[in-house]
Amino acid sequence: MRRLNVIGQCVIRLRHKRGWTQTQLAEKLQRLGCDITPQILANIEVGRTPVIDGQILFFAKVFEVDVDEMFPEQWRVGSQMKGLAEHCPARRPRRSRFED
């Protein structure tokens, strides 16, 4: 199965480091305004569910870490991210219905 996100393993690591269950983490995220359930969180952790940028910000806030810590170590190089191309392939732009 292809992983649909790259932060799931970091979420697991940070959650375990704090001794939180998935339910506890989901509740903390909900209190911050993130619309997430324990089931969605479980799917994020195993890579079955993609993560949107807003969710990454909520995760960073609840774990009190910098956003770059939400990504795997091998992707971090100072303030730059590497390896994005292989995980986020570029899509062909859609043709407008007005184009010939």
Buried (B, 14 or more C-beta within 10 A) or exposed (E): EEEBBBBBBBBBBBBEEEEBEBEEBBBBBEEEEBEBBBEBBBBBBBBBBEBEEEBBBBBBBBBEEEEBBBBBEEBBEEEEEEBEEEBEEEEEEEEEEEEE
